[in-house]
Amino acid sequence: MSADYILQQLFNALSVGGEYALLALGLAIVFSVMGLVNFAHGDLITVGGYAMFLAVAIGFGNPLLVLPWGILATVLFALLLERVAFKPVRNAPPTTGMLTAFGVSIIIQNTALIFIGTRPQAVPTADWLTQSILIGSVRIPVVQILETAVTFIAIAALVVLLRTTTIGLAMRAAAKDVMVVRLMGVKANRVILTAFAISGFLAGLAGVFLLARRGAVDPFMGFAPVLKAFVAAVLGGFGSLPGAVVGGFALGFAEVALQATLPSHVAGFRDAFVFLIVGVVLLMRPQGFLGQKPDFGEKS
């Protein structure tokens, strides 16, 4: 392989891994605070995409307005879901919250199908996002460079938030024991709402770049990315924020490496090989890369 080809694939892997890392972080931060596996997380991307589509349809064609509006709509919808769907089952068994998330996802998808339809709706983005930059003799799409940069900036900002702010410290404490946080006088509602707001923001960022590549939104556009993000979160250690990042990039690099090296007649089975590798890793390390191994007692 030439150096140019390797550089091209490296940027591809960073871009794909960054998308998975953003979504896996959103899943992990809600799980760490609430113990909720939010399978409706991918539908936040769909809601943000349709918000941008509607903004363009009513005449707001400026990407500098449309893109932030899509992210804001995602955050607001995440907060609405927490209030309407997840708060009532906050003290229920984990399976109840998971089933609620599935139900919310189905409702969102079918609402889009009924009122908008299955046909993908075009969402024009900024022209400069579709351009490419020459690095040596390698042509790298601007969207890949921005997605990688924004991912690292978002991760760094989240680290600063969690380590230096009062609400960030409260979220870290809540990840250990919510009851202790309440006894210390911290309002659990505020911590949980902040977790959902951050989750929605990360989903909105990922959705912007996903739309920049796809150019259209449909009711099921968030399903495949969030499925991969869930696998990445498990691979890194579910509930571990650093693990979500590591798992996201590991999954992205594995996908791109297999796509680049597999023969053409088996390249279509890339995802099967990826999940096989993930399965082998989890057999050797069930808690994931950075997760803590739970003690389930003697099972044999």
N, C-alpha and C positions, 0 to 999 in steps of 0.2 A: 504494500500500500504506500502511496506517495504521502509526503508530509502535508500537502494541500488537502488531500482527501481526509486524512486524520483530523486536521484542524476543522474541516467542515462538519465532520461527525461529532467532534467535541462540542461545537456550538449547538448542534442539534440536541445532543444529550443534555446540555445545560438548560436549554429552553424547555424541553419536555420534562426534565426533572424538576425545574423550577415551578412549572404548572402543578405537578403532583405535590410538591412540597407545600405550596400555598394552600391547596385544598386539604391536604393531610393535616396541616397545622390548624385549619379551621375545625376539622373534626376532633382533633386531639384536645384543643383548648376547651371545647364544650364538654367533652368526655371527662377531662381532668377535674372540672368544677362540679358537674352535675351527674357524672356517671351515665350520660346519655349518648348512645350511638345514633347520631342524627343522620338517618338515611335520606332526609329531605334536603340535605346540604347541597346536593347537585342541582336541585330545582331552584335554589337561589340564583344560580347562574342563568337559568331559563327566565326567571322573573326579571333580572337585570337586562337580559337581552331584549325581552319584549318591551321593557321600559324605554330602552334606546330606540327600538323600532317605532314606538308610538311618538316619541319626541321628534323623530325625523318626519313621521307622517303628518304631524301638525305644524311643521314648518321650522323646527329648530335644527337646522342642518349643520350648524357649526360644531365640529368635533370637540372643540374646547368646552362646549356646553353639554354635548350629548354624552361624552364619556364619563365626566364626573356625575352627571345625572344617573347614569346606569349604576355606578358604584353606590351612590346615595340611596337609590331605590332598593338595592340589594340589602343594605344595612337596615333601612327602615322595615323592610319585609321580614328580615331576620328577627328584629325586635317584636314585630307584630306576632310572628309565630310563637315566640317565647311566651308572650302574654296570653294568647288565645289557646294555643294547643298544648304547650309543654308545662306551663305553670300549674294547671289543674292536676297534672299527674306527677308533679315533682316528688311527692312522697310515696308514690306507688312503686311496686317492684320494677327493676330495670327492664323486664320484658314488656311491661305496659308502655313505657316510654318508647321502646324500639318499635312496637306495633303502632303507636301513635305517629311516629315519624314516617313509617311506611304509608299509613293512611293519609297523612298530609301530602306526601309525595304523589300518591295516586290522585288525590283531589286536584292538586295543581296541574298535573299533566292532563287530566280529563277536562278541566276547565278551559285550558288552552285549546284542546281538541275541539270542544263544543263551540267556543266563541271565535276562534281564530282559524282552526283547521290544521290539517297535517302538513300542508305545503310550507316549506321553509320560506321565511320572510326576509328579504334582503335588508341588511343593516349596513349602510355605507360608513366607513371609518375614514380617518384622515389619510390623505393620499401618501403622506410621507411614511406611514406605517407599512405600506406595500412596497416600498423601495428597498434597495439593497446597497450595501457598502462593500467596497473592495478592500480586503485586508491581504496585502500581497497579491497573489493571483486567485484568491478565494473570494467568492461573492457571498456575503452573509446578509440575510434579510434583516432589516431594521427591527422588525417585530421580535426576532430572536434575541438580538442584543438588548433591547429594552426589557424584555421579559426576564432575562437573566439578571440584569442590573436591578430592576424593581424588586425581584424576589429577594436578593441579598439585602437591599435597603429595607424592605418590609421586615425581614427576619431580624436585622440589627435594631430597627425601631422597636420591635416587639420585645427584644431582650432588654433594651433600655427601659421600656415601660414596666416590665415585670420586676426589674431589679431596683429601680430608683423612685418609683411613684408609690403613693399610699395604696391606690387601688390595685396596682400590680402586685405589691406585697400581699395584699388581702387575697388576690386570686391564687397566688402560690400557696398561701396558707390553706385556702379552701380546697386546693387539690389534695392536701394531706388530710384535713378533717374539717368539714363544714361546720359541725357543731361547735368546735372550739372557736372558730371565727365568730360565730354568733355570740358565744359567751364573752368574747372580747369586745362586743359592742359594735361590730361591723355588720352592716345590713346585708344579708344574703342576697336580697333582691337586686341591690346595686351591683354586687359582684357578678351575679348570673347575667344580668342585662349587659354588663360590659363584655363578658365572654361572648355572648351572642352578637354584640355589635362588632367585635373584632373578627369573629367568624364570618359574619356577613361581609365585612370589608375585604377580607382575604378572598372570599368567593367572588366578590365583585371585581377585584383585580384580575383574578384568573379568568373570569368571564370576558373581560375586555380583550385580553390577548387571544382567547379562544375565538371570539367573534372576528378579530382582526385577521385570523387565518381562515376561518370558515366563510365569513362574509354574509352569513344568514343565521337566523334563529329558528328553532323548531321545538316542539313540546318536550322532546326527549334528549336535547343536546347535553344536558348535565348528567345523564345517567352513566355513560361510559367513563367520563373523567372522574366522577366521585367514586365509582367502583374501584378504579385504579388507585385513587387516593386512599381509600379504605385499606386496600392491600398494602400500600406504602406505609400507612400508620401502623398496621399490625406488624409489618416487617421491621419497622424501627423500634417497636415497643409501644403498644397502644396506651395512650395517656401520657407518654413522654413527648414533650415538645421538641427537644433536640432529636429524639428518635424519629419524629414525623419528618423532620427536615432530611435526616440521613436516609430514611426509608424512601422518601420521594425522589431524591437524587439517585439512589441506588437503583430504583426501579426504572427511572428514566435512562440511566446509562446502560442497564441490561437490555432494555427494549431497542435502543439505537444500535448497540453492539451486535445484537442478534440480527437486526434488520440489515446491517452492513456486511455481515459475514455469512449468513445462511445462504445456501444455494437458492436460485430463483424458484425452483420447483417446490421448495418447502418453506419459503419465506412467508407464505400466507398463514402458516401455523406458528408465527412468531409468539403470539400471546400464549399459546399452549406451552411453548418452551419456557417462556417467562414464568408462568405460574408453576411449572414443574420445578424450576430453580428455586422459586420462593418456597414451595413445599419442602424441598430438601433442606433449605436453610432453617425453616421453622421446626423440622424434625430434629435438627442438631441443636437449635437454640429456640425453644418454644416461646420464650418471653420476648423475642426480637432482639435487635442489635443492642439497644440501650434500655430495654425494659427490665423490671425487677421480676425475678422468678417467684411466682406465688407458691405457697405451701398448701397443697391440697390433701396432705396426709398420705398414708399408705394406701395404694390402689391395687396392689397385687396380692 
